[in-house]
Amino acid sequence: MAGEYVDEGDAGTSGAGREAAAHGLERRNIPQRSTGWAKRAADLLYAARLTPNSISVLSVVIAFIGAVALGLSGFVPALDIPRWVLLVIAAVCIPLRLLCNMFDGMLAVEKRMHSPTGDLFNELPDRIADVALLVGAGFATIGLWRSDGAAWGTGVDWGLALGWLAAVLAILTAYVRTLGAANGVGNFFGGPMAKPPRMWLLVIGSLLSIAEPGLGLPRGIVLAITLGVIALGSLMTVIVRLRKITLALRAASQADAADAADAAGRP
C-alpha cells in the first residue's frame, strides 16, 4: 500500500507486521514532537511568522557557530580563548541545531506551512550542518596524529582525515535513506548512527574533552575517538538501511507480481 508507512520498530511477526516492515517512514519518529513544550514552542514560532525554510537556514548558522568553536579548540593555547569555553559553545549549538530540525518539520506539517521548496530546505541544510560539525571536530584534533609524509613530500593529519571520513559517511547515511523514498518504499531511519545519535555523541565528546588536561590525556583524543565511533556507526547504518531497502523492494516486487497474477486470472 503505497504511502502507508509505519515505524520500522513497530513491525511484529504477524502478516500485518511483515507487510509493515516492507515500508519506511514519511518522517523521522521524534517523541519530543508530542510534548507540551515542543507544541508551545511551535505555536510561538508560528505566531512570530517564522517559516520552516527560515528555521532550516537558522540551523545551518547555528551549526557553523558550533563548528567554528570546535575547530578553534584545536588551536589552543595559540588563542586567548579558554578551550573549555569553545567546547561548551559547541556542545550548546549541536542540540540547538537538532531543535531547529524538529521545529521546521513541525511548522511544515502540523502548521501546514509546507512550501514547494520545503523538501530541499529539509535535506540540504542538514547535510551542510553535518559536514560542518564533523569536520570542525576533526580540526579540534589537529596535531594529535600526524604523519611526517617523508615518502610523499606531504604530511597527513589523521584526526582531520577522520573528521572528513565521518562527514562523508554521515552524508552517505542520508543518501541511502533517500534511495528508499525515491524507489517508492519510504525513508528508513534505522541504524545505530542516525543523525540524532551522532549529534548527541558529538555533544558528549565535546563535554568530555574539557576533562582531558585534568586526566593527563592528549588534547583532542576524546573527539578523535568520538569521530571514529561515529564513522564506524555510520558505516553500519548505511549497511542496515541498504538491507532494509533491498528487502522492501523485493517485497514490493513480489506484491506487484502477485497482483498481476490475480489480474490475469480474473475472467
RASULKA-V512681 format. One line per field, one symbol per residue. ss: DSSP state (@ for helix, = for strand, . for the rest). phi: phi as a letter, one per 40 degrees, with the letter a starting at -180 (. if undefined). psi: psi as a letter, one per 30 degrees, with the letter a starting at -180 (. if undefined). A space follows every 50 residues. Layout:
ss->???
phi->???
psi->???
This chain:
ss->.......@@@....@@@@@@@...=.....@@@@.@@@@@@@@@@@@... .@@@@@@@@@@@@@@@@@@@@@@.........@@@@@@@@@@@@@@@@@@ @@@@@@@@@........@@@@@@@@@@@@@@@@@@@@@@@.....==... .....==@@@@@@@@@@@@@@@@@@@@@@@@@....=.......@@@@@@ @@@@@@@@@..@@@@.....@@@@@@@@@@@@@@@@@@@@@@@@@@@@@@ @@@@@@@@@@@@@@@..
phi->.cgbbbcdccccbcccccccccbcbcbccbdcdcccccccccccccccgc cdccccccccdcccccccccccccbcccccccccccccdccccccccccd cccccccccccfbcbdccccccccdccccdcdcccdccccbdgcbbccgc cbgacbccccccccccccccccccccdccccccgbgcbcchcbcddcccc cccccccccccdcccgcccgcccccdcccccccccccdcccccccccccc ccccccccccccccccc
psi->jkfjklkeffkafleeeeeefglalelkjjefegleeeeeeeeeeeefhk leeeeeeeeeeeeeeeeeeeefffgkgflfkkeeeeeeeefeeefeeeee eeeeeeeedeghgklfgeeefeeeeeeeeeeeeeeeeeffgkfejkkfge ffgllkjfeeeeeeeeeeeeeeeeeeefeeefggglkjgllfhaeeeeee eeeeeeeffffeefgglkkfeeeeeeeeeeeeeeeeeeeeeeeeeeeeee eeeeeeeeeeeeeffk.
